[in-house]
C-alpha cells in the first residue's frame, strides 16, 4: 500500500515537473511579458509575478521590480505615468479590464519604447485586487501609425495644393474663354452685321446670314456656359450671391425645386474659403442630380461670427453605407478633402428613402 502511495506521488511530481518545463519553454518563446500586479488595501502596488521577458522588454531585472514597482513607474514619461495610475484607478473602481499604452524610457539603451498593458482584474477575499495580464512592445506599430499619419498629412497637403492649382487653372481658362474667345466671337458677329448691311440683297445670302448669326450666338452662349462651369464670375460677388446663382441654375437645368436660405445679404469671406464651400455645394448638387432621384433641394448658409455652416438637403433616395464607403465615391472624398484643407469638417447624414443632408462647417476667415 505504501509502495502504491509512493509511486503515485512520484508520478504526480513527474507530471508537475513536466508541466513546469513546458510552461518554462512556452514563457521563453513568448514575445511579450506575462505579469501579475497586486494592489494592496492601502493602495500600494506590487508585482507578484513577472515572466522571463522582463529584462528584454523593460530593461529592468525582475528582482528590482519585485522589490519596488517604482522602478517601472519612474521610467514612464511625465505624461504617461499619471495616465497609467488613472487607468489602474478606473479599473479598480469599475472592475473592468485594463487596456493602456504609454512610453517607457530605457536609459541604458538610449531608447524610448511604447508598451501596451492588457490585464483582467480580480478581487481576492483578503481585499487585494490582482491584475493578471500581458505587456507587449508596440513600438513598431506606433512607428507605422506615425508614418501613416504623416503620409496622410502629406497627401492632404498635396491634395489641397492640387485643388488650388486646379482653381487657378480654371480661373485662367475662364478668363481666356470669356475675354479672348468670347470677345473675338462678339467682334466677329458685329463685323458680320456691318458687312451684311453693305451686301446686295440676295435670297441665298439671307439664308447664309441667318445661319452664321445663329452659329455665332450659340458659340457665344456655349463659351458663357463653359466659363460659368469652370468658375462662375458671380463668385467675385461673394458666396451668398454664388449659392443663389447655383440654386437657380440647378433648378433651371434639372427642373427640380431648389431653394437657398441665408439671413445675410452678403458675407465677407476669404476668397479661398468662399470658393471651397461653393465647390462643395456644387459637388453635392451634382451628386443629387445623378443619384438621389429627389424632387426638391434646399441649401442653407449660416454665419455665427466664428464658424460658417452650410447644409445641402434633398428628399431623395439617400446614400447607403456601402455607397458612402465605396472606393469609387470620388465626389464624397473630394468634398471631405476640400473641407479638411480649410480646417473644417464634413458630416453626411442619410436615411434610405428619406433623403440626405451634407453639412459642412468651417472656421470663418474674413476677406482682407
PyMOL commands that set and color helices and strands:
alter all, ss='L'
color gray80, all
select helices_A, chain A and resi 2-28+54-58+62-67+70-73+78-94+107-109+139-197+203-230+233-237+239-254+271-292+321-325+330-341
alter helices_A, ss='H'
color red, helices_A
select strands_A, chain A and resi 33-39+45-50+98-106+111-123+129-137+257-261+296-303+307-314+345-351+355-363
alter strands_A, ss='S'
color yellow, strands_A
deselect
rebuild
show_as cartoon
